[in-house]
């Protein structure tokens, strides 16, 4: 069996800011190792980005057309990326753009049509990584923990701060992971009300003050009292907006500050006596105010080294490329201990092989 792979990983996060493309090289000896020679984030064209953000409101026909358009656009971008860097990957592994995530109803929909992506790029494609796990009774999320386990085993905990914050760790001799709380989806929403795409470095939040009543209500949201496998989708954030919008006179800076304190509290709650090393990735890792508050809350027994910017920005694209490798090897790429499914599984639809 091949022990080295050259893959493209694509990640379109819930925040809707662009497409992460990572060209990753993997080798398998006793352990898996990787390199990321080339990676970049491609902003969405304005019209496409607007359609993706509104996709959950579309009719069936509109959504089907967007599925094709998005797949074709991703394929064109990958083809250009490969030409620019003179690379010939074996396949593309694409997360797609999540429109609906309702695993309790047997549904998790990521658009970015595989055939359109294949035809436009000229490369084999693997996508739709979540649905098999959902049909096996799992959450279909998070999928990254198997990559945390096999590629980032030097860390005791991995936290990704994207649209949603999630954590991955070893507990009771098995990998466990779950969504902890929202993150950039809420922070960016309120920063945009101040005319900024996001709160750079947490500057707005750090200038605000805590609003205790909002904090109390946020911490009482039922999601935080669920145990075991759990995940958050865009649909689940309405309860957060309902709370924050009930206080129209509270300044945006205070809402952002309160959200940061809320996030830190929820993360500390899931790793209350943390020791060892913590890897923090995703756009939220650049929120220096949040990171300072997190370090203070978690204490000196937990080392939070500053990650390489390529890992911060492209870890999820890297790991989707790795999920594609595992799919090509017909090895499990989704862990029931993480998702709550009836068994581990090897998910992903393959096009063009």
Residue pairs with C-beta under 8 A, 6 or more apart in sequence:
1 329
3 27
3 28
3 29
4 25
4 26
4 27
4 28
5 25
5 26
5 90
5 325
5 328
6 23
6 24
6 25
6 87
6 88
6 89
6 90
7 23
7 24
7 25
7 26
7 89
7 90
7 91
7 92
7 93
7 321
7 322
7 324
7 325
8 21
8 22
8 23
8 24
8 78
8 81
8 82
8 89
8 91
8 92
8 93
8 123
8 321
9 20
9 21
9 22
9 24
9 92
9 93
9 94
9 314
9 316
9 317
9 318
9 319
9 320
9 321
9 322
9 324
10 19
10 20
10 21
10 74
10 78
10 92
10 93
10 94
10 95
10 96
10 112
10 317
10 320
11 19
11 20
11 22
11 95
11 314
11 316
11 317
11 320
12 18
12 19
12 20
12 52
12 74
12 95
12 96
12 97
12 112
13 20
13 162
13 163
13 316
14 98
14 162
14 163
14 164
14 185
14 234
15 162
15 163
15 184
15 185
15 188
15 283
16 44
16 49
16 52
16 53
16 97
16 163
17 41
17 43
17 44
17 197
17 283
18 41
18 42
18 43
18 44
18 49
19 41
19 42
19 44
19 74
19 77
20 39
20 40
20 41
20 313
20 314
20 316
20 317
21 39
21 40
21 41
21 42
21 77
21 78
21 81
21 317
22 36
22 38
22 39
22 314
22 317
22 318
22 321
23 36
23 37
23 38
23 39
23 81
23 82
23 85
23 87
23 89
24 34
24 35
24 36
24 317
24 318
24 321
24 322
25 34
25 35
25 36
25 37
26 32
26 33
26 34
26 321
26 322
26 325
27 33
27 34
31 150
31 153
32 150
32 151
32 322
34 151
34 318
34 322
36 310
36 311
36 314
36 318
37 85
37 87
38 81
38 85
38 87
39 310
39 313
39 314
39 317
40 81
41 313
42 77
43 49
44 52
45 73
48 69
48 70
48 73
51 58
51 66
51 69
52 66
52 70
52 97
55 63
55 66
55 97
55 99
55 111
56 99
56 100
56 234
56 235
58 66
63 99
63 111
66 111
67 111
67 112
67 113
67 116
68 113
68 116
69 116
70 96
70 97
70 111
70 112
70 113
71 111
71 112
71 113
71 114
71 115
71 116
71 117
71 120
72 113
72 116
72 117
72 119
72 120
73 120
74 94
74 112
74 117
74 120
74 121
75 116
75 117
75 118
75 119
75 120
75 121
76 120
76 121
78 92
78 117
78 120
78 121
78 123
79 120
79 121
79 122
82 88
82 89
82 121
82 123
89 123
90 124
90 328
91 123
91 124
91 125
91 126
91 324
91 328
91 353
92 117
92 118
92 121
92 123
92 124
92 125
92 126
92 324
93 125
93 126
93 127
93 129
93 320
93 321
93 322
93 323
93 324
93 325
93 327
93 348
94 112
94 114
94 117
94 125
94 126
94 127
94 320
95 110
95 127
95 129
95 316
95 317
95 320
96 110
96 111
96 112
96 127
96 128
97 110
97 111
97 112
98 108
98 109
98 110
98 233
98 234
99 109
99 110
99 111
100 107
100 108
100 109
100 233
100 235
101 107
101 108
101 109
101 140
101 141
101 231
101 233
101 234
101 235
102 108
102 233
102 235
103 134
103 138
103 139
103 140
103 141
103 231
106 134
106 135
107 134
108 130
108 131
108 134
108 140
108 141
110 127
110 128
110 129
110 130
112 127
114 125
114 126
114 127
114 128
114 349
114 351
115 125
115 351
117 125
117 127
117 351
118 124
118 125
118 351
118 352
123 352
124 350
124 351
124 352
124 353
125 350
125 351
125 352
126 323
126 324
126 327
126 328
126 348
126 349
126 350
126 351
127 348
127 349
127 351
128 347
128 348
128 349
129 143
129 320
129 323
129 327
129 333
129 334
129 347
129 348
130 140
130 141
130 143
130 347
131 140
131 347
132 334
132 345
132 346
132 347
132 348
133 139
133 140
133 143
133 334
133 339
133 341
133 345
133 347
134 140
136 336
136 341
136 342
136 343
136 345
137 340
137 341
137 342
138 229
138 334
138 336
138 339
138 340
138 341
138 342
139 229
139 230
139 231
139 339
139 340
139 341
140 231
140 339
141 166
141 179
141 231
141 339
142 166
142 168
142 177
142 178
142 179
142 231
142 338
142 339
143 319
143 320
143 323
143 333
143 334
143 347
144 158
144 160
144 166
144 168
144 177
144 315
144 316
144 319
145 158
145 168
145 175
145 176
145 177
145 335
145 338
146 175
146 319
146 322
146 323
146 326
146 332
146 333
146 334
146 335
146 338
147 318
147 319
147 322
147 323
148 155
148 158
148 168
148 175
148 177
148 319
149 168
149 170
149 175
149 335
150 322
151 318
151 319
151 322
152 158
152 279
154 277
155 276
155 277
155 278
155 279
156 169
156 170
156 274
156 275
156 276
156 277
156 278
157 167
157 168
157 169
157 271
157 274
157 276
157 277
157 278
157 279
157 302
158 167
158 168
158 169
158 278
158 279
158 281
159 165
159 166
159 167
159 168
159 180
159 267
159 278
159 279
159 280
159 281
160 166
160 280
160 281
160 282
160 315
160 316
161 183
161 184
161 280
161 281
161 282
161 283
161 284
161 285
161 287
161 290
162 183
162 184
162 282
162 283
162 284
162 316
163 182
163 183
163 184
163 185
163 234
164 179
164 181
164 182
164 183
164 185
164 231
164 232
165 179
165 180
165 181
165 182
165 183
165 263
165 266
165 267
165 282
165 284
166 177
166 178
166 179
166 180
166 231
167 177
167 178
167 180
167 267
167 270
167 271
168 175
168 176
168 177
168 338
169 175
169 176
169 177
169 271
170 176
174 335
174 337
175 335
175 337
175 338
176 337
176 338
177 338
178 228
178 229
178 230
178 231
178 270
178 338
179 230
179 231
179 232
180 263
180 266
180 267
180 270
181 224
181 232
181 262
181 263
181 266
181 267
182 232
182 237
182 240
182 263
183 263
183 282
183 284
184 198
184 282
184 283
184 284
185 234
185 237
186 237
186 240
186 241
186 244
186 259
187 198
187 199
187 205
187 256
187 259
187 260
187 284
187 287
188 197
188 198
188 199
189 241
190 199
190 244
190 252
190 255
190 256
190 259
191 197
191 198
191 199
191 204
191 252
191 256
192 198
193 252
194 204
194 252
196 204
198 283
199 205
199 256
199 287
200 286
201 286
201 287
201 288
201 289
202 256
202 260
202 287
202 288
202 289
202 290
203 289
204 252
204 253
204 256
205 253
205 256
205 257
205 259
205 260
205 287
205 289
205 290
206 257
206 289
207 253
207 257
208 251
208 252
208 253
208 254
208 255
208 256
208 257
208 258
209 253
209 254
209 257
210 254
210 257
210 258
210 261
211 247
211 250
211 254
211 255
211 257
211 258
213 247
214 243
214 244
214 247
214 250
214 255
214 258
215 258
215 261
215 262
215 265
217 243
218 240
218 243
218 258
218 259
218 262
219 262
219 265
219 266
221 239
221 240
221 243
222 239
223 230
223 232
223 236
223 239
224 266
224 269
228 340
229 338
229 339
229 340
244 255
247 255
260 287
260 289
260 290
260 293
261 293
263 290
264 290
264 293
264 294
264 297
265 297
267 294
267 297
267 298
268 297
268 298
271 298
271 302
273 301
274 298
274 299
274 301
274 302
275 301
275 302
276 302
276 303
277 302
277 303
277 304
277 305
278 298
278 302
278 303
278 304
279 305
279 307
279 311
280 291
280 294
280 304
280 307
280 312
281 307
281 311
281 312
281 313
281 315
281 316
282 312
282 315
282 316
283 313
284 290
285 291
285 307
285 312
286 312
291 304
294 304
295 304
298 304
311 318
323 333
323 347
323 348
324 348
326 332
326 333
326 346
327 333
327 346
327 347
327 348
327 350
330 346
331 346
332 344
332 345
332 346
333 345
333 346
333 347
333 348
334 341
334 344
334 345
334 346
334 347
335 344
336 342
336 343
336 344
336 345
